[in-house]
């Protein structure tokens, strides 16, 4: 790579706001980032402390929250720094950011697919649920999600690292994303774009198809439940997961599952903010608002903390 690469540092252009707006957005994104960390750490802590949440569904949710912490931390600190002052990032740092961003993102898609299958088994085959989705199977499924995602993206990053970059060095984004980086290569990137496109299709659409098929069977099973109360209860167990799926897949499919990378680049930045900054905060909020068990666990832990404080005083 060193023989045919002249550019070793890139400048992240970020957003073209005025100085006052830059500072305003800095504090807005910083607040969202702190809330995201707090909300996801709360989910992980609740699942660990509350025995009622030691089911596969909530163990998978805790893995998702753990992933969201690192996913948003891959992007937001650099974004915050860039809002205060335009800064550079080395080629190696750029490739590292791409690697972790896409690895963690791919893992999230796989986890959402596993969570959909978990809900399918719980609703469509409830008598065998505990036998099929036990702790060991849950651990193996999550480990497979992490391993497959990180290995797949590794080969993709190796392919991108072979491209020569001779200038210019300004990346039209607030982080090192693949489409704007490929635009800066001084070689033909058509083959790499095709590989990236099919990689995105294989990861995103495969997990999306698994999720959709699971929900087709789930909905058909729920509709056959005779009582209205039973149908409402079954739908409520899937509502939060399905909401997260729609938000995440909608934004990512718009950005990456398109043949051309050279259009709507500026609009992609704003969609990227929603995907990398807001979605990691929305996920724990949606699960807390939609799941009775999580709300009960929150109230229980809050009551315990209040009781401890009263006893200590």
Secondary structure, 3 states (H helix, E strand, C coil): CCCCCCCCEEEECCCCCCHHHHHHHHHHHHHHHHHHHHHHHHHHHHHHHCHHHCCHHHHHHHHHHHHHHHHHHHHHHHHHHHHHCCCEEEHHHHHHHHHHHHHHHHHHHHHHHHHHHHHHHHHHCHHHHHHHCCHHHHHHHHHHHHHHHHHHHHHHHHHHHCCCCCCCCEECCCCCCHHHHHCCCCCCCHHHHHHHHHHHHHHHHHHHHHHHHHHHHHHHHHHCCCCHHHHHHHHHHHHHHHHHHHHHHHHHHHHHCCCCCCCCHHHHHHHHHHHHHHHHHHHHHHHHHHCHHHHHHHHHHHHHHHHHHHHHC
